Amino acid sequence: MWRLHEEGNNSFSLSNVVSGSRILAQSGYEGAQGFFAVADGPVYQDQKWHLMMQTDGTFVIANAKSGRRIWAQDEDLCLEGVEINTGLPTTGDPFVEAILVRLSKSGPLAGRI
C-alpha cells in the first residue's frame, strides 16, 4: 500500500505505508532499470509524480522529471502476481491507468487529488 504526499506544483511523492520508502524513476532507463525506492533524504524531482485523471476515472501516474509512467501488467493472470514497471507505453494502452482508492472510503477517487 502506498501513501501520496503533496510536493507542490501539482506533484506528489509516493511512499510505502510500512517502510516509508519513496518510489523514483530515473531518466535514461527503461522497464525496471532505474526504478526503485529510497528510504530517506530530500525529495528530488525524480521522486515526484503527476497524477493525471482520465475520463473514465482512472489516473495516469507519470514521473515529474523523466515522464516515465508507473504501470502494472497481469501476465495472463499468472500465479506470481502482477508486474509493476515504468516506461513510456503507447498512449491509450490499458496498462498505464490506475484506480486510486481512499483508505477512509470504499470507492475510487471521484475528483482531482
C-alpha positions as CSV (number, residue, x, y, z in Angstrom):
1,M,0.0,0.0,0.0
2,W,1.3,3.5,-0.9
3,R,0.6,6.9,0.5
4,L,0.5,10.2,-1.5
5,H,2.4,13.3,-0.2
6,E,1.7,16.6,-1.8
7,E,5.0,18.1,-3.1
8,G,3.8,21.3,-4.8
9,N,3.4,22.2,-8.4
10,N,0.7,19.5,-8.8
11,S,3.2,16.8,-7.9
12,F,3.2,14.0,-5.3
13,S,5.7,11.6,-3.8
14,L,4.6,8.0,-3.3
15,S,5.8,6.3,-0.1
16,N,5.3,2.8,1.2
17,V,3.0,2.8,4.2
18,V,5.1,0.2,6.0
19,S,8.7,1.1,5.1
20,G,8.3,4.8,4.3
21,S,10.5,4.3,1.2
22,R,9.7,6.6,-1.8
23,I,9.4,5.4,-5.4
24,L,11.6,7.1,-8.0
25,A,12.2,6.7,-11.8
26,Q,15.5,7.9,-13.2
27,S,15.8,9.3,-16.7
28,G,17.6,7.3,-19.4
29,Y,16.3,3.9,-18.4
30,E,13.5,1.6,-19.5
31,G,11.4,-1.0,-17.7
32,A,12.5,-1.8,-14.2
33,Q,16.0,-0.3,-14.6
34,G,16.4,3.0,-12.8
35,F,13.1,2.3,-11.0
36,F,13.5,1.7,-7.2
37,A,12.7,3.2,-3.8
38,V,14.8,5.3,-1.4
39,A,14.3,5.3,2.4
40,D,15.4,8.8,3.4
41,G,16.9,12.1,2.3
42,P,15.4,15.1,0.4
43,V,12.7,14.6,-2.2
44,Y,14.3,15.1,-5.6
45,Q,12.4,15.7,-8.8
46,D,12.7,12.1,-9.9
47,Q,10.8,11.1,-6.7
48,K,7.8,13.3,-7.7
49,W,4.8,12.2,-9.7
50,H,2.0,13.8,-11.6
51,L,-1.5,12.1,-11.3
52,M,-3.4,12.8,-14.5
53,M,-7.1,11.9,-14.2
54,Q,-8.6,10.2,-17.3
55,T,-12.2,10.5,-18.5
56,D,-13.0,7.0,-17.1
57,G,-11.9,8.0,-13.5
58,T,-8.5,6.2,-13.7
59,F,-5.2,8.1,-13.3
60,V,-2.0,8.0,-15.3
61,I,0.9,8.2,-12.9
62,A,3.9,9.9,-14.6
63,N,7.2,10.9,-13.1
64,A,7.7,14.6,-12.9
65,K,11.3,14.5,-14.2
66,S,11.6,11.6,-16.6
67,G,8.0,11.3,-17.8
68,R,8.1,7.6,-17.1
69,R,4.8,6.1,-16.1
70,I,4.0,3.5,-13.4
71,W,2.0,0.7,-14.9
72,A,1.0,-2.8,-14.0
73,Q,0.6,-5.7,-16.3
74,D,-1.1,-9.0,-15.4
75,E,0.8,-11.7,-17.4
76,D,-2.2,-13.8,-18.3
77,L,-3.2,-13.9,-14.6
78,C,0.0,-15.7,-13.7
79,L,0.3,-17.1,-10.2
80,E,3.4,-14.9,-9.5
81,G,1.2,-11.8,-9.4
82,V,1.2,-8.5,-11.2
83,E,4.4,-7.0,-12.7
84,I,4.9,-3.3,-11.7
85,N,7.0,-1.4,-14.1
86,T,7.8,2.0,-15.5
87,G,8.3,3.2,-19.0
88,L,6.6,5.1,-21.8
89,P,3.9,2.7,-23.0
90,T,1.8,3.6,-26.0
91,T,-0.9,6.2,-25.3
92,G,-4.2,4.5,-24.7
93,D,-2.5,1.3,-23.5
94,P,-4.8,-0.1,-20.8
95,F,-1.8,-0.9,-18.6
96,V,-0.9,2.8,-18.0
97,E,-4.0,3.7,-16.0
98,A,-4.6,3.2,-12.3
99,I,-7.6,3.4,-10.0
100,L,-6.8,5.1,-6.7
101,V,-8.9,4.2,-3.6
102,R,-9.1,6.3,-0.5
103,L,-8.3,4.4,2.8
104,S,-11.3,6.0,4.5
105,K,-13.8,5.3,1.8
106,S,-14.7,2.3,-0.3
107,G,-14.9,3.9,-3.7
108,P,-12.5,5.2,-6.3
109,L,-11.5,8.9,-6.1
110,A,-14.2,10.9,-7.7
111,G,-12.2,14.2,-8.1
112,R,-8.8,15.5,-8.6
113,I,-6.2,14.8,-5.9
